[in-house]
């Protein structure tokens, strides 16, 4: 069965709102907007002036969790300061959801994870917008909605658990314990599905948008993030995170630009595309989609 993916080549605050409205789901109540506020030194994170009008339209709160790696996102104080420096506190409140700990949610039918650890404050929200920046990633190959929902919503300890494919919740140990790369990729899918299930059980809606601009080989979590390797692609929106990520990947594979080869190599050497069929097998969404241009 195909899912609907809405697309526009235009990347503006107005077109971002149009994509949201095309999804046909009104996010109400206390709205959490999961977006990366960008590591200090990163260049490509979604800018506050681009997302600000949509954030304000939803009266949303920007939600994040601390990182497992050391940097300017691994403590609440530094994380908030970085968000402020990048302009996010000027458009909304910023909630570091694991500031007071985490909660354990079940992973169903997982091969690697027995549970998922997400920021405790996640349950304070009535509806969620997964607002991702599409780009490469040094560990996952690429990052978009699935990564934003798994690693992004996981607490600091939860991130360590996913990165170690279920071997440890220690941010120190997770980088040195050995496991197959595919196990990490599949663990991200399992965590993303756990979040989806958790919301569904509570009757809380979630929608998915990926802005594919400033597409570098590395993630917004990298302090030394490089310049874009291909031109901006556009904005994708869906109620299906698998379809939305698949559409982003297909757009990269359709690119004839020289830099696309380096991006494809980055993705495939990390087995990044494997997250899509595995997430589909878990029932998180479909790799088949109809692209609707707006």
Backbone as CSV, one residue per row, in Angstrom:
resi,resn,N_x,N_y,N_z,CA_x,CA_y,CA_z,C_x,C_y,C_z
1,UNK,0.846,-1.199,0.000,0.000,0.000,0.000,0.879,1.246,0.000
2,UNK,0.538,2.219,-0.818,1.327,3.434,-0.941,0.865,4.491,0.064
3,UNK,1.832,5.251,0.559,1.540,6.384,1.434,1.673,7.675,0.636
4,UNK,1.019,8.707,1.083,1.111,10.002,0.423,2.299,10.779,0.987
5,UNK,3.123,11.299,0.081,4.208,12.196,0.457,4.019,13.490,-0.321
6,UNK,3.887,14.574,0.400,3.725,15.886,-0.229,5.100,16.526,-0.385
7,UNK,5.265,17.235,-1.487,6.591,17.776,-1.811,6.491,19.155,-2.447
8,UNK,7.407,20.013,-2.059,7.594,21.276,-2.751,9.088,21.544,-2.879
9,UNK,9.477,22.053,-4.016,10.882,22.397,-4.230,11.247,23.687,-3.515
10,UNK,10.249,24.512,-3.277,10.472,25.814,-2.645,10.709,25.651,-1.146
11,UNK,11.797,26.217,-0.665,12.115,26.133,0.760,12.015,27.536,1.367
12,UNK,10.840,27.838,1.881,10.564,29.118,2.524,9.680,28.863,3.740
13,UNK,9.573,29.824,4.638,8.648,29.662,5.759,7.220,29.400,5.290
14,UNK,6.822,30.065,4.192,5.458,29.909,3.677,5.226,28.507,3.119
15,UNK,6.208,27.973,2.379,6.037,26.628,1.807,6.083,25.558,2.886
16,UNK,6.811,25.811,3.956,6.833,24.878,5.081,5.449,24.784,5.714
17,UNK,4.792,25.905,5.848,3.422,25.918,6.379,2.468,25.216,5.411
18,UNK,2.664,25.413,4.103,1.806,24.755,3.112,1.927,23.234,3.192
19,UNK,3.146,22.747,3.376,3.349,21.296,3.512,2.627,20.786,4.753
20,UNK,2.772,21.490,5.864,2.082,21.090,7.096,0.572,21.049,6.869
21,UNK,0.032,22.063,6.245,-1.418,22.124,6.035,-1.892,21.033,5.080
22,UNK,-1.053,20.657,4.117,-1.422,19.609,3.158,-1.608,18.260,3.842
23,UNK,-0.970,18.059,4.981,-1.054,16.773,5.669,-2.439,16.509,6.245
24,UNK,-3.202,17.578,6.464,-4.589,17.416,6.880,-4.802,17.027,8.324
25,UNK,-3.760,17.106,9.141,-3.879,16.804,10.572,-3.526,18.058,11.357
26,UNK,-4.449,18.542,12.156,-4.186,19.717,12.967,-3.595,19.299,14.302
27,UNK,-2.377,19.731,14.541,-1.724,19.435,15.811,-2.222,20.449,16.838
28,UNK,-2.825,19.950,17.904,-3.460,20.823,18.888,-2.960,20.507,20.287
29,UNK,-3.455,21.282,21.245,-3.011,21.111,22.621,-1.585,21.602,22.773
30,UNK,-0.848,20.954,23.637,0.565,21.283,23.817,1.359,20.549,22.740
31,UNK,1.906,21.317,21.792,2.559,20.730,20.621,4.073,20.699,20.817
32,UNK,4.643,19.518,20.707,6.093,19.361,20.761,6.651,19.289,19.353
33,UNK,7.660,20.107,19.081,8.280,20.123,17.759,9.711,19.630,17.896
34,UNK,9.955,18.404,17.419,11.287,17.807,17.535,12.148,18.253,16.371
35,UNK,13.099,19.108,16.693,14.019,19.613,15.682,15.403,19.697,16.320
36,UNK,16.434,19.400,15.553,17.793,19.523,16.074,18.186,20.990,16.136
37,UNK,18.681,21.418,17.294,19.115,22.799,17.440,20.566,22.996,17.006
38,UNK,21.246,21.921,16.586,22.562,22.036,15.972,23.700,22.173,16.957
39,UNK,24.715,21.343,16.785,25.924,21.414,17.604,26.663,22.722,17.312
40,UNK,27.347,23.258,18.310,28.164,24.450,18.098,29.229,24.151,17.042
41,UNK,29.275,24.960,16.012,30.199,24.738,14.903,29.527,24.143,13.687
42,UNK,28.342,23.560,13.871,27.593,23.020,12.730,27.006,24.161,11.915
43,UNK,26.732,23.877,10.640,26.230,24.917,9.737,24.821,24.637,9.214
44,UNK,24.455,23.368,9.085,23.288,23.026,8.282,21.970,22.908,9.010
45,UNK,21.981,22.976,10.351,20.735,22.808,11.098,19.661,23.763,10.578
46,UNK,18.404,23.377,10.736,17.297,24.211,10.263,17.290,25.523,11.029
47,UNK,17.282,26.614,10.305,17.421,27.918,10.937,16.095,28.413,11.517
48,UNK,16.227,29.181,12.581,15.055,29.668,13.304,14.153,30.541,12.429
49,UNK,14.742,31.315,11.531,13.897,32.183,10.697,13.113,31.398,9.659
50,UNK,13.593,30.195,9.305,12.860,29.333,8.377,11.686,28.644,9.059
51,UNK,11.913,28.075,10.228,10.874,27.291,10.893,10.014,28.119,11.833
52,UNK,10.470,29.340,12.169,9.786,30.164,13.159,8.305,30.379,12.908
53,UNK,7.896,30.776,11.693,6.464,31.002,11.462,5.603,29.757,11.703
54,UNK,6.078,28.583,11.321,5.307,27.365,11.573,5.278,27.048,13.065
55,UNK,6.416,27.180,13.719,6.481,26.940,15.163,5.498,27.843,15.900
56,UNK,5.458,29.116,15.507,4.565,30.067,16.169,3.102,29.803,15.819
57,UNK,2.853,29.371,14.592,1.485,29.034,14.176,0.919,27.920,15.060
58,UNK,1.780,26.976,15.418,1.358,25.843,16.240,1.475,26.135,17.730
59,UNK,2.010,27.319,18.057,2.308,27.648,19.450,3.114,26.508,20.076
60,UNK,4.090,26.024,19.314,4.820,24.834,19.700,5.997,25.095,20.625
61,UNK,6.436,24.022,21.269,7.648,24.011,22.079,8.682,23.156,21.367
62,UNK,9.892,23.655,21.241,10.962,22.867,20.639,11.451,21.858,21.662
63,UNK,11.436,20.592,21.281,11.810,19.523,22.212,13.083,18.832,21.746
64,UNK,13.963,18.594,22.679,15.246,17.959,22.426,15.590,17.054,23.599
65,UNK,16.635,16.237,23.445,17.214,15.489,24.553,18.734,15.631,24.482
66,UNK,19.381,15.413,25.608,20.834,15.530,25.649,21.505,14.424,24.847
67,UNK,22.714,14.707,24.377,23.445,13.769,23.535,24.281,12.799,24.353
68,UNK,24.580,11.663,23.749,25.467,10.693,24.392,26.928,11.084,24.216
69,UNK,27.227,11.824,23.151,28.607,12.269,22.933,28.853,13.573,23.690
70,UNK,30.120,13.860,23.964,30.479,15.112,24.624,30.465,16.251,23.613
71,UNK,29.977,17.397,24.034,29.902,18.558,23.154,29.112,19.643,23.839
72,UNK,28.333,20.393,23.086,27.526,21.450,23.695,26.047,21.094,23.724
73,UNK,25.768,19.785,23.694,24.390,19.302,23.800,24.253,18.179,24.829
74,UNK,25.296,17.928,25.623,25.238,16.772,26.524,24.865,17.146,27.957
75,UNK,24.682,18.441,28.249,24.143,18.885,29.532,23.020,19.881,29.250
76,UNK,22.102,19.980,30.177,20.957,20.870,29.977,21.421,22.315,29.815
77,UNK,22.336,22.747,30.660,22.817,24.133,30.614,23.432,24.461,29.260
78,UNK,24.340,23.610,28.792,25.001,23.859,27.507,24.015,23.746,26.347
79,UNK,23.096,22.797,26.467,22.121,22.571,25.391,21.237,23.805,25.196
80,UNK,20.744,24.342,26.304,19.898,25.538,26.227,20.700,26.729,25.706
81,UNK,21.946,26.849,26.129,22.784,27.948,25.671,23.026,27.859,24.167
82,UNK,23.260,26.645,23.674,23.466,26.451,22.236,22.194,26.786,21.466
83,UNK,21.063,26.332,21.980,19.784,26.646,21.332,19.566,28.154,21.286
84,UNK,19.942,28.834,22.352,19.820,30.289,22.384,20.738,30.931,21.351
85,UNK,21.991,30.465,21.300,22.954,31.023,20.350,22.533,30.811,18.903
86,UNK,21.778,29.747,18.646,21.323,29.437,17.289,19.944,30.019,16.991
87,UNK,19.420,30.803,17.901,18.200,31.553,17.632,16.893,30.876,17.984
88,UNK,16.944,29.682,18.560,15.706,28.937,18.772,14.889,29.452,19.953
89,UNK,15.549,29.959,20.984,14.793,30.455,22.136,14.063,31.753,21.802
90,UNK,14.381,32.355,20.665,13.688,33.575,20.253,12.354,33.280,19.575
91,UNK,12.139,32.011,19.180,10.893,31.661,18.497,9.982,30.769,19.332
92,UNK,10.530,30.151,20.398,9.716,29.228,21.201,10.447,28.859,22.480
93,UNK,9.706,28.289,23.400,10.346,27.662,24.554,11.097,26.430,24.071
94,UNK,12.200,26.098,24.733,12.975,24.907,24.401,12.984,23.989,25.621
95,UNK,12.544,22.772,25.432,12.435,21.791,26.507,13.445,20.675,26.272
96,UNK,14.416,20.559,27.165,15.348,19.425,27.135,14.652,18.312,27.918
97,UNK,14.060,17.381,27.200,13.067,16.476,27.790,13.625,15.511,28.825
98,UNK,14.935,15.240,28.797,15.504,14.335,29.796,16.209,15.098,30.910
99,UNK,15.855,16.377,31.082,16.454,17.180,32.148,16.220,16.549,33.516
100,UNK,15.070,15.897,33.665,14.743,15.253,34.943,14.630,13.741,34.796
101,UNK,15.350,13.205,33.817,15.372,11.756,33.655,14.618,11.275,32.435
102,UNK,14.370,9.981,32.407,13.735,9.380,31.240,12.659,8.390,31.652
103,UNK,11.932,7.912,30.665,10.932,6.875,30.882,11.211,5.730,29.923
104,UNK,10.864,4.538,30.344,11.092,3.327,29.550,9.799,2.959,28.837
105,UNK,9.884,2.815,27.514,8.725,2.389,26.738,9.078,1.090,26.016
106,UNK,8.094,0.238,25.778,8.401,-1.072,25.195,8.756,-1.020,23.715
107,UNK,9.630,-1.914,23.311,9.926,-2.177,21.900,9.298,-3.523,21.565
108,UNK,8.414,-3.517,20.592,7.702,-4.740,20.219,8.399,-5.425,19.041
109,UNK,8.653,-6.707,19.198,9.231,-7.528,18.126,10.616,-7.050,17.686
110,UNK,11.366,-6.461,18.597,12.706,-5.994,18.265,13.741,-7.116,18.319
111,UNK,14.710,-7.055,17.446,15.820,-8.015,17.456,16.949,-7.556,18.371
112,UNK,17.019,-6.262,18.632,18.167,-5.702,19.338,17.800,-5.001,20.637
113,UNK,16.727,-4.235,20.638,16.336,-3.462,21.807,15.191,-4.131,22.546
114,UNK,15.311,-4.155,23.872,14.226,-4.677,24.698,13.246,-3.567,25.069
115,UNK,13.722,-2.336,25.018,12.922,-1.179,25.389,13.568,0.053,24.758
116,UNK,12.929,1.206,24.935,13.482,2.474,24.486,13.415,3.435,25.665
117,UNK,14.438,4.238,25.831,14.469,5.235,26.895,14.323,6.610,26.264
118,UNK,13.214,7.276,26.570,12.948,8.590,25.981,12.886,9.646,27.089
119,UNK,13.052,10.903,26.692,13.010,11.983,27.661,11.704,11.994,28.438
120,UNK,11.801,12.142,29.743,10.633,12.075,30.629,9.538,13.059,30.230
121,UNK,9.932,14.234,29.758,8.941,15.259,29.449,8.175,15.021,28.157
122,UNK,8.558,13.997,27.408,7.868,13.719,26.145,6.379,13.512,26.365
123,UNK,6.026,12.909,27.479,4.615,12.618,27.751,3.809,13.859,28.113
124,UNK,4.464,15.006,28.250,3.748,16.244,28.554,3.060,16.836,27.329
125,UNK,3.337,16.272,26.141,2.850,16.869,24.894,1.654,16.103,24.347
126,UNK,0.725,16.857,23.760,-0.516,16.281,23.230,-0.392,15.875,21.771
127,UNK,0.543,16.496,21.050,0.761,16.169,19.643,2.192,16.543,19.287
128,UNK,2.713,15.885,18.242,4.139,16.004,17.909,4.323,16.305,16.427
129,UNK,5.230,17.231,16.137,5.727,17.435,14.781,7.177,16.999,14.744
130,UNK,7.446,15.962,13.961,8.813,15.495,13.727,9.341,16.311,12.553
131,UNK,10.107,17.351,12.859,10.613,18.290,11.862,12.103,18.045,11.687
132,UNK,12.451,17.325,10.637,13.824,16.864,10.458,14.553,17.659,9.385
133,UNK,15.866,17.670,9.508,16.732,18.209,8.459,17.348,17.020,7.728
134,UNK,17.143,16.920,6.424,17.702,15.830,5.638,19.156,16.102,5.282
135,UNK,20.034,15.167,5.656,21.473,15.342,5.420,22.157,13.992,5.580
136,UNK,23.465,13.956,5.334,24.225,12.747,5.591,24.499,12.594,7.076
137,UNK,25.139,11.483,7.429,25.476,11.249,8.837,26.669,10.310,8.916
138,UNK,27.632,10.642,9.771,28.867,9.875,9.826,28.657,8.455,10.340
139,UNK,27.623,8.237,11.153,27.386,6.904,11.712,26.188,6.209,11.080
140,UNK,25.108,6.961,10.855,23.891,6.348,10.327,23.753,6.406,8.821
141,UNK,24.693,7.073,8.150,24.611,7.210,6.702,23.832,8.437,6.286
142,UNK,22.615,8.553,6.811,21.812,9.751,6.577,20.914,9.973,7.785
143,UNK,20.423,11.189,7.889,19.485,11.505,8.954,18.283,12.228,8.386
144,UNK,17.098,11.788,8.797,15.850,12.463,8.441,14.836,12.117,9.536
145,UNK,13.600,11.765,9.168,12.575,11.569,10.198,12.828,10.372,11.110
146,UNK,13.282,9.254,10.563,13.477,8.066,11.398,14.558,8.294,12.449
147,UNK,15.639,8.909,12.059,16.700,9.207,13.027,16.229,10.239,14.040
148,UNK,15.496,11.241,13.571,14.993,12.283,14.454,14.047,11.722,15.507
149,UNK,13.355,10.629,15.165,12.392,10.019,16.074,13.037,9.003,17.008
150,UNK,14.147,8.446,16.598,14.799,7.422,17.421,15.871,8.039,18.303
151,UNK,17.000,8.387,17.704,18.072,9.028,18.452,17.601,10.353,19.037
152,UNK,16.819,11.113,18.276,16.433,12.455,18.689,15.554,12.514,19.922
153,UNK,14.646,11.563,20.070,13.713,11.573,21.191,14.233,10.743,22.361
154,UNK,15.228,9.914,22.104,15.848,9.132,23.176,16.607,10.045,24.137
155,UNK,16.564,9.672,25.405,17.343,10.388,26.410,18.831,10.144,26.186
156,UNK,19.658,10.799,26.961,21.112,10.584,26.860,21.448,9.103,27.014
157,UNK,20.879,8.456,28.036,21.109,7.023,28.221,20.449,6.212,27.113
158,UNK,19.298,6.680,26.652,18.613,5.994,25.566,19.403,6.037,24.272
159,UNK,20.047,7.161,24.010,20.908,7.266,22.832,22.042,6.257,22.906
160,UNK,22.643,6.119,24.091,23.721,5.143,24.275,23.208,3.725,24.018
161,UNK,21.988,3.457,24.461,21.395,2.129,24.286,21.172,1.814,22.808
162,UNK,20.694,2.807,22.049,20.487,2.602,20.613,21.818,2.477,19.884
163,UNK,22.759,3.358,20.192,24.054,3.339,19.519,24.809,2.029,19.762
164,UNK,24.575,1.412,20.911,25.253,0.145,21.222,24.421,-1.058,20.827
165,UNK,23.318,-0.827,20.126,22.414,-1.901,19.696,21.941,-2.738,20.874
166,UNK,21.635,-2.052,21.984,21.053,-2.723,23.133,22.030,-3.304,24.115
167,UNK,23.310,-2.952,24.015,24.321,-3.539,24.891,24.557,-2.758,26.174
168,UNK,24.342,-1.436,26.153,24.606,-0.627,27.343,23.816,0.673,27.277
169,UNK,23.570,1.255,28.452,22.982,2.589,28.523,24.024,3.613,28.960
170,UNK,25.278,3.213,28.966,26.362,4.096,29.397,26.899,4.925,28.226
171,UNK,26.834,6.258,28.322,27.390,7.093,27.257,28.894,6.916,27.068
172,UNK,29.576,6.410,28.077,31.017,6.162,27.941,31.295,4.850,27.223
173,UNK,30.521,3.828,27.549,30.779,2.499,26.995,30.207,2.298,25.597
174,UNK,29.171,3.049,25.250,28.456,2.764,23.996,29.339,2.932,22.761
175,UNK,30.387,3.740,22.868,31.245,3.995,21.705,32.330,2.945,21.535
176,UNK,32.557,2.124,22.560,33.670,1.167,22.487,33.210,-0.284,22.401
177,UNK,31.962,-0.551,22.761,31.451,-1.918,22.639,31.226,-2.250,21.163
178,UNK,31.616,-3.437,20.769,31.559,-3.825,19.361,30.202,-4.432,18.989
179,UNK,29.738,-4.084,17.798,28.520,-4.684,17.251,28.523,-4.433,15.752
180,UNK,27.715,-5.188,15.042,27.630,-5.013,13.591,26.936,-3.691,13.280
181,UNK,27.364,-3.033,12.207,26.770,-1.758,11.811,25.266,-1.882,11.561
182,UNK,24.869,-2.980,10.936,23.452,-3.170,10.633,22.624,-3.238,11.916
183,UNK,23.227,-3.714,13.010,22.501,-3.797,14.277,22.144,-2.402,14.796
184,UNK,23.059,-1.457,14.622,22.771,-0.072,15.006,21.672,0.523,14.136
185,UNK,21.770,0.306,12.827,20.766,0.836,11.902,19.379,0.291,12.257
186,UNK,19.302,-1.000,12.495,18.017,-1.614,12.829,17.523,-1.161,14.211
187,UNK,18.448,-0.901,15.127,18.064,-0.417,16.459,17.379,0.936,16.370
188,UNK,17.849,1.787,15.452,17.179,3.079,15.260,15.744,2.884,14.809
189,UNK,15.523,1.946,13.895,14.164,1.674,13.423,13.280,1.163,14.562
190,UNK,13.835,0.292,15.398,13.067,-0.250,16.519,12.678,0.846,17.504
191,UNK,13.600,1.777,17.765,13.306,2.872,18.689,12.260,3.817,18.097
192,UNK,12.369,4.089,16.801,11.382,4.957,16.146,9.993,4.333,16.203
193,UNK,9.920,3.027,16.004,8.628,2.331,16.078,8.077,2.366,17.503
194,UNK,8.938,2.247,18.496,8.498,2.298,19.887,7.846,3.645,20.200
195,UNK,8.434,4.730,19.704,7.864,6.055,19.917,6.507,6.168,19.226
196,UNK,6.425,5.659,17.997,5.167,5.679,17.259,4.081,4.905,18.006
197,UNK,4.421,3.729,18.493,3.470,2.910,19.245,3.017,3.620,20.525
198,UNK,3.970,4.237,21.191,3.674,4.933,22.449,2.676,6.059,22.222
199,UNK,2.855,6.808,21.145,1.920,7.884,20.829,0.551,7.338,20.434
200,UNK,0.568,6.287,19.624,-0.694,5.704,19.157,-1.529,5.179,20.327
201,UNK,-0.870,4.555,21.284,-1.580,4.014,22.447,-2.248,5.112,23.269
202,UNK,-1.689,6.315,23.208,-2.251,7.441,23.945,-3.186,8.300,23.093
203,UNK,-3.348,7.908,21.821,-4.210,8.663,20.927,-3.653,10.022,20.557
204,UNK,-2.333,10.130,20.532,-1.693,11.411,20.222,-1.155,11.394,18.798
205,UNK,-1.479,12.415,18.002,-1.030,12.435,16.603,0.415,12.898,16.452
206,UNK,1.044,12.431,15.369,2.379,12.880,14.988,2.409,13.041,13.472
207,UNK,3.047,14.085,13.005,3.230,14.296,11.576,4.718,14.470,11.284
208,UNK,5.081,14.284,10.005,6.491,14.217,9.628,6.812,15.185,8.495
209,UNK,7.831,16.001,8.710,8.323,16.900,7.663,9.845,16.824,7.634
210,UNK,10.416,16.724,6.445,11.862,16.792,6.264,12.190,17.930,5.316
211,UNK,13.061,18.814,5.763,13.563,19.898,4.929,14.937,19.472,4.402
212,UNK,15.016,19.293,3.092,16.255,18.820,2.469,17.001,20.014,1.883
213,UNK,17.715,20.710,2.758,18.539,21.838,2.325,19.895,21.754,3.027
214,UNK,20.869,22.507,2.530,22.220,22.483,3.114,22.648,21.038,3.384
215,UNK,22.584,20.209,2.335,22.773,18.761,2.481,24.261,18.430,2.460
216,UNK,24.814,18.229,3.634,26.230,17.895,3.779,26.392,16.402,4.031
217,UNK,27.642,15.945,4.036,27.903,14.537,4.327,27.691,14.217,5.796
218,UNK,27.882,15.222,6.636,27.794,15.008,8.076,26.540,15.638,8.660
219,UNK,26.251,15.226,9.869,25.029,15.622,10.562,25.184,16.984,11.228
220,UNK,24.050,17.543,11.660,24.048,18.792,12.409,24.619,18.604,13.813
221,UNK,24.884,17.350,14.194,25.510,17.075,15.486,27.030,17.154,15.399
222,UNK,27.565,17.400,14.198,29.013,17.451,13.999,29.504,18.893,14.058
223,UNK,30.428,19.165,14.975,30.961,20.515,15.127,31.749,20.956,13.900
224,UNK,32.270,19.985,13.164,33.050,20.288,11.952,32.263,19.975,10.683
225,UNK,30.938,20.114,10.751,30.075,19.821,9.609,30.532,20.602,8.370
226,UNK,30.664,19.902,7.268,31.156,20.520,6.044,30.082,21.255,5.278
227,UNK,30.482,21.782,4.142,29.554,22.507,3.272,28.643,21.527,2.530
228,UNK,27.537,22.009,1.990,26.646,21.145,1.203,27.382,20.516,0.022
229,UNK,27.004,19.272,-0.302,27.630,18.578,-1.428,26.711,18.520,-2.641
230,UNK,25.421,18.775,-2.437,24.480,18.881,-3.551,23.539,20.052,-3.292
231,UNK,22.819,20.439,-4.314,21.883,21.558,-4.190,20.705,21.190,-3.290
232,UNK,20.043,22.215,-2.777,18.829,21.994,-1.987,17.798,21.230,-2.825
233,UNK,17.080,20.312,-2.183,16.102,19.480,-2.879,14.683,19.993,-2.686
234,UNK,14.319,20.323,-1.449,12.968,20.780,-1.184,12.467,20.305,0.164
235,UNK,11.151,20.294,0.336,10.515,19.887,1.587,9.577,18.717,1.319
236,UNK,9.673,17.689,2.158,8.814,16.513,2.078,7.956,16.446,3.336
237,UNK,6.691,16.070,3.181,5.812,15.909,4.324,4.916,14.693,4.178
238,UNK,4.698,13.982,5.284,3.872,12.777,5.226,3.367,12.429,6.623
239,UNK,2.386,11.536,6.661,1.973,10.930,7.927,2.721,9.624,8.149
240,UNK,3.606,9.283,7.222,4.358,8.032,7.227,5.854,8.355,7.209
241,UNK,6.579,8.086,8.309,8.000,8.437,8.356,8.866,7.617,7.417
242,UNK,8.478,6.373,7.171,9.249,5.527,6.264,9.142,6.063,4.843
243,UNK,7.939,6.359,4.419,7.726,6.903,3.079,8.439,8.242,2.912
244,UNK,8.392,9.077,3.948,9.020,10.392,3.850,10.536,10.267,3.721
245,UNK,11.134,9.359,4.509,12.577,9.117,4.393,12.923,8.490,3.039
246,UNK,12.067,7.588,2.553,12.306,6.944,1.256,12.283,7.976,0.137
247,UNK,11.357,8.920,0.205,11.276,9.965,-0.818,12.531,10.827,-0.820
248,UNK,13.037,11.131,0.350,14.281,11.902,0.468,15.448,11.135,-0.144
249,UNK,15.552,9.856,0.188,16.634,9.019,-0.354,16.516,8.889,-1.868
250,UNK,15.303,8.694,-2.366,15.103,8.568,-3.816,15.524,9.841,-4.543
251,UNK,15.289,10.987,-3.915,15.687,12.256,-4.527,17.208,12.364,-4.617
252,UNK,17.897,11.856,-3.613,19.364,11.845,-3.655,19.841,10.925,-4.773
253,UNK,19.238,9.749,-4.884,19.669,8.784,-5.914,19.318,9.269,-7.319
254,UNK,18.356,10.147,-7.424,17.983,10.690,-8.734,18.893,11.851,-9.146
255,UNK,19.661,12.367,-8.211,20.510,13.526,-8.506,21.658,13.155,-9.442
256,UNK,21.921,14.028,-10.392,23.034,13.842,-11.327,24.236,14.715,-10.953
257,UNK,24.138,15.421,-9.845,25.226,16.289,-9.428,26.435,15.467,-8.981
258,UNK,27.654,15.938,-9.233,28.861,15.200,-8.832,28.915,14.872,-7.340
259,UNK,28.458,15.807,-6.513,28.506,15.591,-5.070,27.587,14.499,-4.580
260,UNK,26.616,14.121,-5.405,25.674,13.080,-4.993,26.378,11.736,-4.810
261,UNK,27.440,11.504,-5.579,28.153,10.224,-5.462,28.791,10.078,-4.088
262,UNK,29.367,11.164,-3.574,29.958,11.115,-2.240,28.890,10.881,-1.177
263,UNK,27.717,11.482,-1.384,26.620,11.306,-0.431,26.084,9.879,-0.465
264,UNK,25.947,9.332,-1.674,25.501,7.942,-1.794,26.509,6.993,-1.144
265,UNK,27.783,7.267,-1.345,28.824,6.429,-0.732,28.752,6.500,0.785
266,UNK,28.560,7.705,1.309,28.422,7.868,2.760,27.258,7.033,3.281
267,UNK,26.128,7.105,2.596,24.935,6.391,3.044,25.120,4.881,2.969
268,UNK,25.634,4.390,1.859,25.725,2.942,1.674,26.868,2.302,2.444
269,UNK,27.959,3.012,2.676,29.047,2.438,3.482,28.631,2.308,4.944
270,UNK,27.593,3.023,5.338,27.049,2.883,6.704,25.779,2.039,6.715
271,UNK,25.439,1.436,5.581,24.226,0.614,5.451,22.967,1.414,5.800
272,UNK,23.013,2.717,5.510,21.931,3.606,5.910,20.573,3.269,5.332
273,UNK,20.553,2.856,4.058,19.255,2.586,3.427,18.551,1.376,4.013
274,UNK,19.280,0.538,4.742,18.676,-0.666,5.327,17.623,-0.331,6.378
275,UNK,17.662,0.884,6.910,16.668,1.247,7.922,15.261,1.259,7.337
276,UNK,15.152,1.513,6.040,13.832,1.685,5.425,13.052,0.371,5.327
277,UNK,13.577,-0.678,4.695,12.811,-1.924,4.663,12.631,-2.555,6.045
278,UNK,13.621,-2.347,6.929,13.472,-2.917,8.277,12.358,-2.202,9.034
279,UNK,12.319,-0.874,8.941,11.231,-0.128,9.581,9.884,-0.539,9.001
280,UNK,9.847,-0.775,7.698,8.616,-1.239,7.058,8.202,-2.602,7.616
281,UNK,9.169,-3.485,7.819,8.862,-4.824,8.342,8.320,-4.769,9.766
282,UNK,8.671,-3.719,10.493,8.175,-3.545,11.860,6.772,-2.946,11.884
283,UNK,6.290,-2.499,10.714,4.960,-1.907,10.639,4.941,-0.414,10.889
284,UNK,6.105,0.229,10.767,6.176,1.667,11.017,5.677,2.487,9.839
285,UNK,5.706,1.905,8.644,5.260,2.626,7.458,5.571,1.831,6.211
286,UNK,5.519,2.508,5.075,5.691,1.842,3.780,6.801,2.516,2.982
287,UNK,7.573,1.692,2.271,8.586,2.225,1.350,7.947,2.683,0.046
288,UNK,6.704,2.322,-0.177,5.979,2.734,-1.390,5.193,4.009,-1.110
289,UNK,5.265,4.941,-2.036,4.595,6.214,-1.802,4.185,6.854,-3.121
290,UNK,3.228,7.733,-3.009,2.822,8.595,-4.120,3.295,10.000,-3.810
291,UNK,4.105,10.568,-4.690,4.616,11.915,-4.473,3.626,12.924,-5.027
292,UNK,3.170,13.807,-4.165,2.179,14.809,-4.533,2.851,16.183,-4.446
293,UNK,3.036,16.806,-5.593,3.723,18.103,-5.623,2.734,19.223,-5.365
294,UNK,3.151,20.145,-4.525,2.289,21.275,-4.202,3.056,22.576,-4.404
